[in-house]
């Protein structure tokens, strides 16, 4: 008798599992695919260099075929927006003005907020610094005579800028600090690094 109940229980559970798979809606299948894609993105090994990320460089022309725009443009600041690349984790954002990639943003979206679900890929700078690292690590990673410290007018927290070169179109990196931790990293040209308000 006990064996009979075991067999009956096995048939019931196996049938439910099969029915659940057959009854999965297209939306559930899509969400499953998106989840697998985000898991792959989260495991990506990507580095922010002195000039860009992967084959995308600061100052290059923006190609909308390879990017997805995040949010709507501010009508008061036309041709200015943020986007992410279709082939990279979407927690790497690109700041675009006048069809030119001006800066690359890495952010702690628990602090800055987000309109869309974000990947959680671990991206390090050329100096192996990442979101969540300490302010002290920034101070130890650069020549103190060339590291510029400012205080944000919005957060009243430290901001550090380091220029990789001294040319007219120089590229640098900025670290935004909150309570002793890095919550935002920006690689960009002079205009974008000193433009604290983005497109607003």
Beta strands, then each sheet from edge to edge (+ up, - down):
strand 1: 46-47
strand 2: 52-53
strand 3: 56-57
strand 4: 67-70
strand 5: 80-85
strand 6: 92-97
strand 7: 100-107
strand 8: 123-124
strand 9: 147-151
strand 10: 158-163
strand 11: 171-178
strand 12: 181-189
sheet 1: 1+ 8+
sheet 2: 2+ 3-
sheet 3: 4+ 5- 6+ 7- 12+ 11- 10+ 9-
end
